[in-house]
Amino acid sequence: MAKLGVAMIDAMDVSMELKSGGVATSKTQMKGLGDGKMQEETGTWKKDGDVVTVATGKDAKQEMKCNKSGKNLSCTAGDGKSKMTLVFTKA
């Protein structure tokens, strides 16, 4: 089962843009899995100290807490067994 999870992560292409005015957009594409269509979501973001909170999804209920380190933004979503961390690198 773990190999399937790693294969899915390897097939993902995810990008996120934090725009002025607190608007966040994310794009996700699963290469070689499913229909391969690009999915785009719009949400909000806010910065409180060193933490950036990004809310997307239906009614902006999916929150990620992010910390910046150099060119990287490390974001954690979910909790318990469904907890996931994504690291975005500034292009």
Secondary structure, 3 states (H helix, E strand, C coil): CHHHHHHHHHCEEEEEEEEHHHEEEEEEEECCCCCCCCEEEEEEEEEECCEEEEEECHHHCEEEEEEEECCEEEEEECCHHHCEEEEEECC
